[in-house]
């Protein structure tokens, strides 16, 4: 066969090892450039610190609670703060829970601290409140004491939530006829402010306002 004058190029004459070293250097260079670009981008972007929620600044609202006077004969008003709320049932629950917790002044409680609020619902102007069995078992009894318990509850709800004009009481989910045999609970109870001590009702002379009237 005739001889040819073709000569292998310098790249073709390089050993395989040198080619691999060159390729490796190229990969390292590309990777290093990528790291540098990412580093400078990170430095340029401002760091956004997470905003911590301040739960101590939760909004609150004032409610009027009726407790028994020291001599146990009348209802007296005490102002208390509860958490701000948008749903009636939540506001009512917090208000009743505050009544159960008892007064912070020298007044007497109208409910035992053993009582638990099991549920509360609102339909139109009627609020239905379900208490645990301690509502009856832990009640001291007596006509005046029972009157103060029932009307302390109903009047408290009527003062703070004027659209509620009647209250129905349940114990462990069932209707009750009375607590200790003195106040008839078979029908919903209207507010009655005749037991509120004059001059101590922050809403004014509401004892002259018939239930259901403006």
Backbone as JSON Lines, residues from 0, in Angstrom:
{"i":0,"aa":"X","n":[0.84,-1.19,0.0],"ca":[0.0,0.0,0.0],"c":[0.88,1.24,0.0]}
{"i":1,"aa":"X","n":[0.35,2.32,-0.61],"ca":[1.16,3.55,-0.63],"c":[1.17,4.22,0.71]}
{"i":2,"aa":"X","n":[2.23,4.83,1.02],"ca":[2.39,5.54,2.29],"c":[1.64,6.86,2.24]}
{"i":3,"aa":"X","n":[1.1,7.27,3.4],"ca":[0.4,8.56,3.5],"c":[1.24,9.51,4.32]}
{"i":4,"aa":"X","n":[0.99,10.81,4.17],"ca":[1.71,11.84,4.91],"c":[0.96,12.33,6.14]}
{"i":5,"aa":"X","n":[-0.15,11.65,6.51],"ca":[-0.96,12.09,7.65],"c":[-0.21,11.88,8.96]}
{"i":6,"aa":"X","n":[-0.17,12.95,9.79],"ca":[0.49,12.89,11.09],"c":[-0.52,13.11,12.2]}
{"i":7,"aa":"X","n":[-0.47,12.38,13.31],"ca":[-1.41,12.6,14.44],"c":[-1.19,13.97,15.06]}
{"i":8,"aa":"X","n":[-2.32,14.61,15.47],"ca":[-2.25,15.93,16.09],"c":[-1.61,15.81,17.48]}
{"i":9,"aa":"X","n":[-1.25,17.02,18.0],"ca":[-0.65,17.04,19.33],"c":[-1.61,16.48,20.37]}
{"i":10,"aa":"X","n":[-2.95,16.84,20.21],"ca":[-3.93,16.36,21.19],"c":[-4.05,14.85,21.14]}
{"i":11,"aa":"X","n":[-3.97,14.31,19.86],"ca":[-4.08,12.85,19.7],"c":[-2.85,12.16,20.27]}
{"i":12,"aa":"X","n":[-1.69,12.88,20.26],"ca":[-0.47,12.25,20.73],"c":[-0.36,12.29,22.26]}
{"i":13,"aa":"X","n":[-1.19,13.13,22.91],"ca":[-1.11,13.18,24.37],"c":[-1.58,11.87,24.99]}
{"i":14,"aa":"X","n":[-0.97,11.46,26.01],"ca":[-1.4,10.23,26.69],"c":[-2.77,10.43,27.33]}
{"i":15,"aa":"X","n":[-3.47,9.36,27.57],"ca":[-4.8,9.39,28.18],"c":[-4.76,10.01,29.56]}
{"i":16,"aa":"X","n":[-3.72,9.81,30.3],"ca":[-3.62,10.34,31.67],"c":[-3.68,11.86,31.69]}
{"i":17,"aa":"X","n":[-2.96,12.48,30.74],"ca":[-2.94,13.93,30.69],"c":[-4.33,14.47,30.35]}
{"i":18,"aa":"X","n":[-5.02,13.75,29.46],"ca":[-6.38,14.18,29.1],"c":[-7.3,14.17,30.32]}
{"i":19,"aa":"X","n":[-7.2,13.13,31.11],"ca":[-8.04,13.02,32.3],"c":[-7.71,14.13,33.3]}
{"i":20,"aa":"X","n":[-6.41,14.44,33.46],"ca":[-6.03,15.51,34.39],"c":[-6.61,16.84,33.92]}
{"i":21,"aa":"X","n":[-6.53,17.1,32.63],"ca":[-7.05,18.35,32.08],"c":[-8.56,18.45,32.3]}
{"i":22,"aa":"X","n":[-9.25,17.34,32.06],"ca":[-10.71,17.32,32.24],"c":[-11.09,17.55,33.72]}
{"i":23,"aa":"X","n":[-10.3,16.93,34.62],"ca":[-10.55,17.11,36.05],"c":[-10.36,18.54,36.48]}
{"i":24,"aa":"X","n":[-9.33,19.17,35.96],"ca":[-9.09,20.59,36.31],"c":[-10.23,21.47,35.84]}
{"i":25,"aa":"X","n":[-10.74,21.15,34.64],"ca":[-11.86,21.92,34.1],"c":[-13.09,21.78,34.99]}
{"i":26,"aa":"X","n":[-13.39,20.57,35.48],"ca":[-14.54,20.34,36.36],"c":[-14.38,21.11,37.66]}
{"i":27,"aa":"X","n":[-13.17,21.07,38.25],"ca":[-12.91,21.79,39.5],"c":[-13.1,23.28,39.31]}
{"i":28,"aa":"X","n":[-12.64,23.79,38.17],"ca":[-12.76,25.22,37.89],"c":[-14.23,25.64,37.79]}
{"i":29,"aa":"X","n":[-15.01,24.85,37.07],"ca":[-16.45,25.17,36.94],"c":[-17.14,25.11,38.3]}
{"i":30,"aa":"X","n":[-16.81,24.1,39.1],"ca":[-17.43,23.97,40.42],"c":[-17.06,25.15,41.33]}
{"i":31,"aa":"X","n":[-15.79,25.57,41.26],"ca":[-15.33,26.69,42.09],"c":[-16.03,27.99,41.7]}
{"i":32,"aa":"X","n":[-16.19,28.2,40.42],"ca":[-16.88,29.4,39.95],"c":[-18.33,29.39,40.46]}
{"i":33,"aa":"X","n":[-18.97,28.23,40.41],"ca":[-20.35,28.12,40.91],"c":[-20.44,28.45,42.39]}
{"i":34,"aa":"X","n":[-19.49,27.98,43.18],"ca":[-19.48,28.28,44.62],"c":[-19.31,29.78,44.86]}
{"i":35,"aa":"X","n":[-18.41,30.42,44.11],"ca":[-18.18,31.85,44.29],"c":[-19.42,32.66,43.94]}
{"i":36,"aa":"X","n":[-20.08,32.28,42.86],"ca":[-21.31,32.99,42.46],"c":[-22.38,32.85,43.54]}
{"i":37,"aa":"X","n":[-22.56,31.62,44.05],"ca":[-23.55,31.4,45.11],"c":[-23.21,32.16,46.37]}
{"i":38,"aa":"X","n":[-21.93,32.24,46.7],"ca":[-21.5,32.96,47.91],"c":[-21.86,34.43,47.82]}
{"i":39,"aa":"X","n":[-21.54,35.04,46.69],"ca":[-21.8,36.48,46.54],"c":[-23.29,36.77,46.47]}
{"i":40,"aa":"X","n":[-24.07,35.89,45.89],"ca":[-25.52,36.08,45.87],"c":[-26.1,36.03,47.28]}
{"i":41,"aa":"X","n":[-25.56,35.11,48.09],"ca":[-26.03,34.99,49.47],"c":[-25.7,36.25,50.27]}
{"i":42,"aa":"X","n":[-24.54,36.8,50.04],"ca":[-24.14,38.01,50.77],"c":[-24.97,39.2,50.35]}
{"i":43,"aa":"X","n":[-25.38,39.26,49.1],"ca":[-26.15,40.39,48.6],"c":[-27.58,40.37,49.13]}
{"i":44,"aa":"X","n":[-28.15,39.18,49.32],"ca":[-29.55,39.08,49.76],"c":[-29.65,39.39,51.24]}
{"i":45,"aa":"X","n":[-30.46,40.36,51.64],"ca":[-30.6,40.68,53.07],"c":[-31.31,39.55,53.81]}
{"i":46,"aa":"X","n":[-30.87,39.29,55.0],"ca":[-31.47,38.22,55.82],"c":[-32.72,38.75,56.5]}
{"i":47,"aa":"X","n":[-33.8,38.03,56.33],"ca":[-35.08,38.42,56.93],"c":[-35.28,37.64,58.21]}
{"i":48,"aa":"X","n":[-35.3,38.34,59.33],"ca":[-35.49,37.69,60.62],"c":[-36.98,37.38,60.84]}
{"i":49,"aa":"X","n":[-37.31,36.2,61.37],"ca":[-38.72,35.88,61.65],"c":[-39.29,36.82,62.71]}
{"i":50,"aa":"X","n":[-40.54,37.2,62.49],"ca":[-41.22,38.11,63.42],"c":[-41.9,37.29,64.5]}
{"i":51,"aa":"X","n":[-41.53,37.53,65.75],"ca":[-42.12,36.8,66.87],"c":[-43.45,37.43,67.24]}
{"i":52,"aa":"X","n":[-44.47,36.6,67.44],"ca":[-45.79,37.07,67.84],"c":[-45.8,37.37,69.33]}
{"i":53,"aa":"X","n":[-46.27,38.55,69.67],"ca":[-46.34,38.96,71.07],"c":[-47.72,38.6,71.62]}
{"i":54,"aa":"X","n":[-47.79,37.44,72.28],"ca":[-49.07,36.99,72.82],"c":[-49.5,37.78,74.04]}
{"i":55,"aa":"X","n":[-48.55,38.52,74.65],"ca":[-48.89,39.28,75.85],"c":[-49.75,40.49,75.5]}
{"i":56,"aa":"X","n":[-49.76,40.88,74.2],"ca":[-50.5,42.06,73.8],"c":[-51.88,41.7,73.26]}
{"i":57,"aa":"X","n":[-52.4,40.55,73.65],"ca":[-53.71,40.12,73.18],"c":[-54.78,41.1,73.63]}
{"i":58,"aa":"X","n":[-55.69,41.4,72.69],"ca":[-56.74,42.36,72.99],"c":[-57.7,41.79,74.03]}
{"i":59,"aa":"X","n":[-58.29,42.68,74.81],"ca":[-59.24,42.27,75.84],"c":[-60.45,43.2,75.83]}
{"i":60,"aa":"X","n":[-61.48,42.8,76.54],"ca":[-62.67,43.62,76.66],"c":[-63.18,43.52,78.1]}
{"i":61,"aa":"X","n":[-63.9,44.54,78.52],"ca":[-64.45,44.55,79.87],"c":[-65.84,43.92,79.88]}
{"i":62,"aa":"X","n":[-66.11,43.16,80.93],"ca":[-67.46,42.63,81.15],"c":[-67.87,42.94,82.59]}
{"i":63,"aa":"X","n":[-69.17,43.03,82.79],"ca":[-69.72,43.26,84.12],"c":[-70.21,41.92,84.67]}
{"i":64,"aa":"X","n":[-69.75,41.57,85.86],"ca":[-70.15,40.32,86.5],"c":[-70.93,40.65,87.76]}
{"i":65,"aa":"X","n":[-72.01,39.91,87.99],"ca":[-72.77,40.09,89.22],"c":[-72.47,38.97,90.21]}
{"i":66,"aa":"X","n":[-72.01,39.37,91.38],"ca":[-71.76,38.45,92.49],"c":[-72.69,38.81,93.64]}
{"i":67,"aa":"X","n":[-72.67,38.0,94.68],"ca":[-73.5,38.27,95.85],"c":[-72.8,39.27,96.77]}
{"i":68,"aa":"X","n":[-73.59,40.09,97.41],"ca":[-73.03,41.02,98.4],"c":[-72.49,40.21,99.59]}
{"i":69,"aa":"X","n":[-71.7,40.86,100.42],"ca":[-71.08,40.17,101.55],"c":[-72.1,39.56,102.49]}
{"i":70,"aa":"X","n":[-73.29,40.21,102.62],"ca":[-74.33,39.67,103.5],"c":[-75.23,38.66,102.79]}
{"i":71,"aa":"X","n":[-74.98,38.41,101.49],"ca":[-75.73,37.4,100.76],"c":[-77.17,37.78,100.46]}
{"i":72,"aa":"X","n":[-77.46,39.08,100.37],"ca":[-78.84,39.5,100.16],"c":[-79.08,40.13,98.79]}
{"i":73,"aa":"X","n":[-78.07,40.69,98.19],"ca":[-78.24,41.39,96.91],"c":[-77.15,41.01,95.93]}
{"i":74,"aa":"X","n":[-77.29,41.51,94.7],"ca":[-76.26,41.34,93.68],"c":[-75.47,42.64,93.54]}
{"i":75,"aa":"X","n":[-74.17,42.51,93.43],"ca":[-73.3,43.67,93.25],"c":[-72.42,43.43,92.02]}
{"i":76,"aa":"X","n":[-72.04,44.52,91.35],"ca":[-71.32,44.41,90.09],"c":[-69.82,44.51,90.29]}
{"i":77,"aa":"X","n":[-69.12,43.73,89.48],"ca":[-67.65,43.79,89.46],"c":[-67.22,43.72,88.0]}
{"i":78,"aa":"X","n":[-66.3,44.59,87.61],"ca":[-65.8,44.61,86.24],"c":[-64.61,43.68,86.1]}
{"i":79,"aa":"X","n":[-64.6,42.92,85.03],"ca":[-63.51,41.97,84.78],"c":[-63.12,42.04,83.31]}
{"i":80,"aa":"X","n":[-61.88,41.74,83.0],"ca":[-61.43,41.7,81.62],"c":[-61.41,40.26,81.11]}
{"i":81,"aa":"X","n":[-61.9,40.06,79.89],"ca":[-61.79,38.77,79.23],"c":[-61.13,39.01,77.87]}
{"i":82,"aa":"X","n":[-60.69,37.95,77.23],"ca":[-60.07,38.08,75.92],"c":[-61.09,38.57,74.9]}
{"i":83,"aa":"X","n":[-60.63,39.42,73.98],"ca":[-61.49,39.88,72.92],"c":[-61.92,38.68,72.07]}
{"i":84,"aa":"X","n":[-63.16,38.67,71.62],"ca":[-63.68,37.53,70.87],"c":[-64.68,38.03,69.83]}
{"i":85,"aa":"X","n":[-64.84,37.25,68.77],"ca":[-65.73,37.62,67.68],"c":[-66.98,36.75,67.63]}
{"i":86,"aa":"X","n":[-66.93,35.59,68.27],"ca":[-68.06,34.65,68.24],"c":[-68.78,34.71,69.58]}
{"i":87,"aa":"X","n":[-70.12,34.81,69.53],"ca":[-70.92,34.93,70.75],"c":[-70.59,33.84,71.77]}
{"i":88,"aa":"X","n":[-70.56,32.59,71.3],"ca":[-70.34,31.48,72.22],"c":[-69.0,31.6,72.95]}
{"i":89,"aa":"X","n":[-67.97,32.08,72.25],"ca":[-66.66,32.24,72.9],"c":[-66.71,33.32,73.98]}
{"i":90,"aa":"X","n":[-67.35,34.45,73.66],"ca":[-67.47,35.54,74.64],"c":[-68.29,35.1,75.85]}
{"i":91,"aa":"X","n":[-69.39,34.4,75.59],"ca":[-70.25,33.93,76.67],"c":[-69.52,32.92,77.55]}
{"i":92,"aa":"X","n":[-68.79,32.03,76.93],"ca":[-68.04,31.02,77.7],"c":[-67.05,31.7,78.64]}
{"i":93,"aa":"X","n":[-66.3,32.67,78.13],"ca":[-65.32,33.35,78.97],"c":[-66.0,34.11,80.11]}
{"i":94,"aa":"X","n":[-67.17,34.68,79.83],"ca":[-67.89,35.44,80.85],"c":[-68.39,34.51,81.96]}
{"i":95,"aa":"X","n":[-68.97,33.38,81.58],"ca":[-69.47,32.43,82.58],"c":[-68.3,31.82,83.36]}
{"i":96,"aa":"X","n":[-67.21,31.54,82.68],"ca":[-66.02,31.01,83.37],"c":[-65.51,32.01,84.4]}
{"i":97,"aa":"X","n":[-65.59,33.3,84.09],"ca":[-65.17,34.32,85.05],"c":[-66.08,34.33,86.27]}
{"i":98,"aa":"X","n":[-67.39,34.1,86.06],"ca":[-68.32,33.99,87.19],"c":[-67.97,32.8,88.07]}
{"i":99,"aa":"X","n":[-67.64,31.68,87.43],"ca":[-67.27,30.48,88.19],"c":[-65.99,30.71,88.98]}
{"i":100,"aa":"X","n":[-65.05,31.45,88.4],"ca":[-63.79,31.72,89.1],"c":[-64.01,32.53,90.37]}
{"i":101,"aa":"X","n":[-65.11,33.29,90.44],"ca":[-65.44,34.01,91.66],"c":[-64.98,35.46,91.64]}
{"i":102,"aa":"X","n":[-65.41,36.23,92.64],"ca":[-65.07,37.66,92.7],"c":[-63.62,37.89,93.08]}
{"i":103,"aa":"X","n":[-63.12,39.07,92.7],"ca":[-61.76,39.46,93.08],"c":[-61.78,40.47,94.21]}
{"i":104,"aa":"X","n":[-62.96,40.93,94.58],"ca":[-63.09,41.9,95.68],"c":[-63.68,41.18,96.9]}
{"i":105,"aa":"X","n":[-64.35,41.94,97.75],"ca":[-64.88,41.33,98.97],"c":[-66.28,40.76,98.82]}
{"i":106,"aa":"X","n":[-66.73,40.56,97.59],"ca":[-68.06,40.01,97.37],"c":[-68.07,38.48,97.55]}
{"i":107,"aa":"X","n":[-69.25,37.9,97.49],"ca":[-69.39,36.45,97.66],"c":[-69.7,35.8,96.3]}
{"i":108,"aa":"X","n":[-69.22,34.6,96.05],"ca":[-69.48,33.94,94.77],"c":[-70.94,33.51,94.64]}
{"i":109,"aa":"X","n":[-71.39,33.37,93.42],"ca":[-72.75,32.85,93.18],"c":[-72.7,31.43,92.64]}
{"i":110,"aa":"X","n":[-71.51,30.96,92.31],"ca":[-71.32,29.6,91.81],"c":[-70.12,28.97,92.52]}
{"i":111,"aa":"X","n":[-70.2,27.67,92.73],"ca":[-69.06,26.96,93.31],"c":[-67.96,26.84,92.27]}
{"i":112,"aa":"X","n":[-66.71,26.91,92.72],"ca":[-65.6,26.73,91.79],"c":[-65.49,25.29,91.3]}
{"i":113,"aa":"X","n":[-66.28,24.38,91.9],"ca":[-66.3,23.0,91.43],"c":[-67.14,22.84,90.16]}
{"i":114,"aa":"X","n":[-67.99,23.82,89.9],"ca":[-68.87,23.75,88.73],"c":[-68.04,23.85,87.45]}
{"i":115,"aa":"X","n":[-68.4,23.02,86.46],"ca":[-67.75,23.07,85.16],"c":[-68.77,23.45,84.09]}
{"i":116,"aa":"X","n":[-68.36,24.32,83.18],"ca":[-69.21,24.69,82.06],"c":[-69.03,23.67,80.96]}
{"i":117,"aa":"X","n":[-70.1,22.94,80.63],"ca":[-70.0,21.86,79.63],"c":[-70.32,22.33,78.22]}
{"i":118,"aa":"X","n":[-71.15,23.35,78.1],"ca":[-71.51,23.82,76.77],"c":[-72.37,25.05,76.83]}
{"i":119,"aa":"X","n":[-72.36,25.8,75.72],"ca":[-73.18,27.0,75.65],"c":[-73.56,27.25,74.2]}
{"i":120,"aa":"X","n":[-74.84,27.47,73.95],"ca":[-75.33,27.69,72.6],"c":[-76.28,28.87,72.58]}
{"i":121,"aa":"X","n":[-76.36,29.53,71.43],"ca":[-77.23,30.69,71.26],"c":[-78.14,30.47,70.05]}
{"i":122,"aa":"X","n":[-79.43,30.65,70.26],"ca":[-80.41,30.61,69.17],"c":[-81.28,31.84,69.32]}
{"i":123,"aa":"X","n":[-81.15,32.76,68.37],"ca":[-81.86,34.03,68.43],"c":[-81.54,34.75,69.75]}
{"i":124,"aa":"X","n":[-82.56,35.0,70.58],"ca":[-82.33,35.72,71.84],"c":[-82.23,34.79,73.05]}
{"i":125,"aa":"X","n":[-82.18,33.48,72.79],"ca":[-82.11,32.48,73.87],"c":[-80.71,31.88,73.96]}
{"i":126,"aa":"X","n":[-80.14,31.91,75.16],"ca":[-78.87,31.25,75.4],"c":[-79.11,30.05,76.3]}
{"i":127,"aa":"X","n":[-78.56,28.9,75.92],"ca":[-78.7,27.67,76.71],"c":[-77.33,27.32,77.28]}
{"i":128,"aa":"X","n":[-77.3,27.14,78.61],"ca":[-76.03,26.89,79.3],"c":[-76.1,25.52,79.97]}
{"i":129,"aa":"X","n":[-75.11,24.7,79.69],"ca":[-75.05,23.35,80.25],"c":[-73.93,23.29,81.29]}
{"i":130,"aa":"X","n":[-74.3,22.93,82.53],"ca":[-73.34,22.84,83.62],"c":[-73.14,21.38,84.04]}
{"i":131,"aa":"X","n":[-72.05,21.14,84.75],"ca":[-71.82,19.82,85.33],"c":[-72.74,19.63,86.53]}
{"i":132,"aa":"X","n":[-72.81,18.4,87.06],"ca":[-73.72,18.08,88.16],"c":[-73.4,18.83,89.45]}
{"i":133,"aa":"X","n":[-72.17,19.4,89.52],"ca":[-71.83,20.2,90.7],"c":[-72.67,21.47,90.82]}
{"i":134,"aa":"X","n":[-73.3,21.87,89.71],"ca":[-74.2,23.02,89.76],"c":[-75.27,22.82,90.82]}
{"i":135,"aa":"X","n":[-75.72,21.57,90.99],"ca":[-76.72,21.23,92.01],"c":[-76.04,20.69,93.27]}
{"i":136,"aa":"X","n":[-75.12,19.74,93.08],"ca":[-74.52,19.06,94.23],"c":[-73.75,20.02,95.14]}
{"i":137,"aa":"X","n":[-73.07,21.01,94.57],"ca":[-72.24,21.9,95.37],"c":[-72.95,23.2,95.75]}
{"i":138,"aa":"X","n":[-74.23,23.32,95.41],"ca":[-74.96,24.55,95.75],"c":[-75.36,24.52,97.23]}
{"i":139,"aa":"X","n":[-75.22,25.64,97.94],"ca":[-75.52,25.64,99.37],"c":[-77.0,25.56,99.7]}
{"i":140,"aa":"X","n":[-77.87,25.87,98.72],"ca":[-79.3,25.82,98.98],"c":[-79.82,27.1,99.65]}
{"i":141,"aa":"X","n":[-81.12,27.16,99.84],"ca":[-81.74,28.35,100.42],"c":[-82.33,29.22,99.32]}
{"i":142,"aa":"X","n":[-83.48,29.82,99.65],"ca":[-84.2,30.61,98.65],"c":[-83.36,31.76,98.11]}
{"i":143,"aa":"X","n":[-82.8,32.58,99.0],"ca":[-82.06,33.75,98.55],"c":[-80.8,33.36,97.78]}
{"i":144,"aa":"X","n":[-80.12,32.35,98.24],"ca":[-78.9,31.9,97.58],"c":[-79.2,31.4,96.17]}
{"i":145,"aa":"X","n":[-80.3,30.69,96.03],"ca":[-80.67,30.17,94.71],"c":[-81.08,31.32,93.78]}
{"i":146,"aa":"X","n":[-81.8,32.29,94.3],"ca":[-82.17,33.46,93.5],"c":[-80.94,34.21,93.02]}
{"i":147,"aa":"X","n":[-79.96,34.39,93.91],"ca":[-78.75,35.1,93.53],"c":[-77.95,34.34,92.47]}
{"i":148,"aa":"X","n":[-77.92,33.02,92.56],"ca":[-77.22,32.23,91.55],"c":[-77.86,32.39,90.18]}
{"i":149,"aa":"X","n":[-79.17,32.19,90.12],"ca":[-79.87,32.22,88.83],"c":[-79.85,33.62,88.23]}
{"i":150,"aa":"X","n":[-80.22,34.62,89.01],"ca":[-80.31,35.97,88.43],"c":[-78.94,36.64,88.32]}
{"i":151,"aa":"X","n":[-77.98,36.21,89.12],"ca":[-76.62,36.68,88.9],"c":[-76.11,36.25,87.53]}
{"i":152,"aa":"X","n":[-76.43,35.02,87.15],"ca":[-76.06,34.51,85.83],"c":[-76.82,35.22,84.71]}
{"i":153,"aa":"X","n":[-78.14,35.24,84.82],"ca":[-78.97,35.79,83.74],"c":[-78.72,37.28,83.57]}
{"i":154,"aa":"X","n":[-78.63,38.01,84.68],"ca":[-78.41,39.45,84.59],"c":[-77.03,39.77,84.02]}
{"i":155,"aa":"X","n":[-76.03,38.97,84.38],"ca":[-74.69,39.17,83.82],"c":[-74.71,39.03,82.3]}
{"i":156,"aa":"X","n":[-75.39,38.01,81.79],"ca":[-75.44,37.81,80.35],"c":[-76.23,38.91,79.66]}
{"i":157,"aa":"X","n":[-77.34,39.35,80.28],"ca":[-78.18,40.39,79.68],"c":[-77.47,41.73,79.62]}
{"i":158,"aa":"X","n":[-76.67,42.05,80.64],"ca":[-75.95,43.32,80.67],"c":[-74.87,43.37,79.6]}
{"i":159,"aa":"X","n":[-74.14,42.29,79.44],"ca":[-73.03,42.28,78.5],"c":[-73.43,41.93,77.07]}
{"i":160,"aa":"X","n":[-74.54,41.23,76.92],"ca":[-75.01,40.81,75.6],"c":[-76.5,41.13,75.5]}
{"i":161,"aa":"X","n":[-76.84,42.4,75.23],"ca":[-78.24,42.85,75.3],"c":[-79.2,42.13,74.36]}
{"i":162,"aa":"X","n":[-78.67,41.51,73.31],"ca":[-79.56,40.79,72.39],"c":[-80.03,39.46,72.98]}
{"i":163,"aa":"X","n":[-79.42,39.02,74.09],"ca":[-79.85,37.79,74.75],"c":[-80.84,38.16,75.85]}
{"i":164,"aa":"X","n":[-82.08,37.69,75.72],"ca":[-83.13,38.11,76.65],"c":[-83.67,36.96,77.48]}
{"i":165,"aa":"X","n":[-83.22,35.73,77.22],"ca":[-83.65,34.59,78.02],"c":[-82.5,33.59,78.16]}
{"i":166,"aa":"X","n":[-82.51,32.85,79.27],"ca":[-81.48,31.83,79.51],"c":[-82.15,30.53,79.96]}
{"i":167,"aa":"X","n":[-81.7,29.43,79.35],"ca":[-82.18,28.1,79.72],"c":[-81.02,27.33,80.35]}
{"i":168,"aa":"X","n":[-81.29,26.67,81.49],"ca":[-80.24,25.96,82.21],"c":[-80.38,24.45,82.04]}
{"i":169,"aa":"X","n":[-79.25,23.8,81.76],"ca":[-79.17,22.35,81.69],"c":[-78.12,21.88,82.69]}
{"i":170,"aa":"X","n":[-78.27,20.65,83.16],"ca":[-77.26,20.02,84.01],"c":[-76.93,18.67,83.4]}
{"i":171,"aa":"X","n":[-75.67,18.5,83.01],"ca":[-75.21,17.28,82.33],"c":[-76.05,17.01,81.08]}
{"i":172,"aa":"X","n":[-76.42,18.09,80.37],"ca":[-77.14,17.97,79.11],"c":[-78.64,17.8,79.23]}
{"i":173,"aa":"X","n":[-79.17,17.75,80.44],"ca":[-80.61,17.52,80.62],"c":[-81.27,18.71,81.3]}
{"i":174,"aa":"X","n":[-82.53,19.03,80.93],"ca":[-83.24,20.12,81.61],"c":[-83.44,19.78,83.09]}
{"i":175,"aa":"X","n":[-83.51,20.8,83.92],"ca":[-83.76,20.62,85.35],"c":[-84.94,21.49,85.75]}
{"i":176,"aa":"X","n":[-85.69,21.05,86.73],"ca":[-86.85,21.82,87.18],"c":[-86.45,22.89,88.19]}
{"i":177,"aa":"X","n":[-85.37,22.64,88.95],"ca":[-84.91,23.58,89.95],"c":[-83.52,23.17,90.42]}
{"i":178,"aa":"X","n":[-82.83,24.05,91.13],"ca":[-81.54,23.68,91.71],"c":[-81.73,23.02,93.08]}
{"i":179,"aa":"X","n":[-82.41,23.74,93.97],"ca":[-82.64,23.24,95.32],"c":[-84.1,23.41,95.75]}
{"i":180,"aa":"X","n":[-85.0,23.5,94.76],"ca":[-86.42,23.52,95.08],"c":[-87.04,24.9,95.25]}
{"i":181,"aa":"X","n":[-86.33,25.98,94.84],"ca":[-86.87,27.31,95.09],"c":[-87.16,28.12,93.84]}
{"i":182,"aa":"X","n":[-86.33,28.02,92.8],"ca":[-86.54,28.77,91.55],"c":[-86.91,27.79,90.45]}
{"i":183,"aa":"X","n":[-88.04,28.05,89.8],"ca":[-88.54,27.18,88.73],"c":[-87.72,27.38,87.47]}
{"i":184,"aa":"X","n":[-87.03,26.34,87.03],"ca":[-86.18,26.42,85.85],"c":[-86.74,25.64,84.66]}
{"i":185,"aa":"X","n":[-88.02,25.28,84.74],"ca":[-88.59,24.5,83.64],"c":[-88.79,25.33,82.39]}
{"i":186,"aa":"X","n":[-88.86,26.63,82.53],"ca":[-88.96,27.55,81.4],"c":[-87.75,28.48,81.38]}
{"i":187,"aa":"X","n":[-87.41,29.04,80.2],"ca":[-86.3,29.99,80.15],"c":[-86.53,31.16,81.1]}
{"i":188,"aa":"X","n":[-85.44,31.66,81.68],"ca":[-85.48,32.73,82.67],"c":[-85.18,34.07,82.01]}
{"i":189,"aa":"X","n":[-86.02,35.07,82.3],"ca":[-85.77,36.43,81.84],"c":[-84.9,37.17,82.86]}
{"i":190,"aa":"X","n":[-84.12,38.16,82.41],"ca":[-83.34,38.95,83.38],"c":[-84.26,39.74,84.31]}
{"i":191,"aa":"X","n":[-83.82,39.91,85.55],"ca":[-84.58,40.67,86.55],"c":[-83.55,41.36,87.45]}
{"i":192,"aa":"X","n":[-83.54,42.69,87.39],"ca":[-82.5,43.44,88.08],"c":[-82.96,43.99,89.44]}
{"i":193,"aa":"X","n":[-84.06,43.45,89.93],"ca":[-84.53,43.95,91.24],"c":[-83.61,43.53,92.37]}
{"i":194,"aa":"X","n":[-82.79,42.52,92.15],"ca":[-81.86,42.07,93.18],"c":[-80.55,42.86,93.17]}
{"i":195,"aa":"X","n":[-80.33,43.65,92.1],"ca":[-79.08,44.41,92.0],"c":[-79.1,45.58,92.96]}
{"i":196,"aa":"X","n":[-78.06,45.7,93.76],"ca":[-77.99,46.76,94.76],"c":[-77.9,48.12,94.08]}
{"i":197,"aa":"X","n":[-78.75,49.06,94.5],"ca":[-78.77,50.41,93.92],"c":[-77.4,51.07,94.02]}
{"i":198,"aa":"X","n":[-77.01,51.72,92.9],"ca":[-75.75,52.45,92.89],"c":[-74.55,51.6,92.54]}
{"i":199,"aa":"X","n":[-74.71,50.27,92.47],"ca":[-73.59,49.4,92.17],"c":[-73.71,48.72,90.81]}
{"i":200,"aa":"X","n":[-74.75,49.1,90.05],"ca":[-74.9,48.56,88.7],"c":[-74.34,49.56,87.71]}
{"i":201,"aa":"X","n":[-73.21,49.26,87.07],"ca":[-72.57,50.23,86.18],"c":[-73.4,50.56,84.95]}
{"i":202,"aa":"X","n":[-74.46,49.78,84.69],"ca":[-75.29,50.04,83.52],"c":[-76.44,50.97,83.86]}
{"i":203,"aa":"X","n":[-76.53,51.42,85.09],"ca":[-77.6,52.34,85.47],"c":[-78.74,51.61,86.17]}
{"i":204,"aa":"X","n":[-79.91,52.26,86.23],"ca":[-81.05,51.67,86.95],"c":[-81.8,50.68,86.08]}
{"i":205,"aa":"X","n":[-81.14,49.57,85.78],"ca":[-81.77,48.58,84.92],"c":[-82.82,47.78,85.66]}
{"i":206,"aa":"X","n":[-82.89,47.91,86.99],"ca":[-83.93,47.18,87.7],"c":[-85.32,47.76,87.42]}
{"i":207,"aa":"X","n":[-85.37,48.89,86.73],"ca":[-86.66,49.46,86.35],"c":[-87.01,49.12,84.92]}
{"i":208,"aa":"X","n":[-86.14,48.34,84.24],"ca":[-86.36,48.0,82.84],"c":[-86.96,46.6,82.74]}
{"i":209,"aa":"X","n":[-88.22,46.48,82.32],"ca":[-88.82,45.14,82.17],"c":[-88.06,44.32,81.14]}
{"i":210,"aa":"X","n":[-87.97,43.03,81.36],"ca":[-87.26,42.14,80.43],"c":[-87.88,42.2,79.05]}
{"i":211,"aa":"X","n":[-87.04,42.24,78.04],"ca":[-87.53,42.24,76.66],"c":[-87.87,43.61,76.12]}
{"i":212,"aa":"X","n":[-87.78,44.66,76.94],"ca":[-88.1,46.01,76.48],"c":[-86.81,46.78,76.2]}
{"i":213,"aa":"X","n":[-86.93,47.81,75.35],"ca":[-85.79,48.7,75.08],"c":[-85.75,49.8,76.13]}
